[in-house]
């Protein structure tokens, strides 16, 4: 599944964020709720949790990328 940047900030007020850090690498196992990356918005740090458990197959928004809510963030192979 493609995981999108969640609506964790007011895009109309603060604009785009920048992917500051990835806490999980491609191939890593993640649990639902694990913090996978950090997005800086203005001077606010926004932690992005995984919406499901599985394996992080591909990071789409690399460190330093500008993102907004709804943009593709990562590809997650969901556990059934």
Beta strands, then each sheet from edge to edge (+ up, - down):
strand 1: 2-4
strand 2: 17-22
strand 3: 29-30
strand 4: 35-41
strand 5: 44-49
strand 6: 54-59
strand 7: 66-67
strand 8: 72-78
sheet 1: 1+ 8- 6+ 3-
sheet 2: 5+ 4- 2+ 7-
end
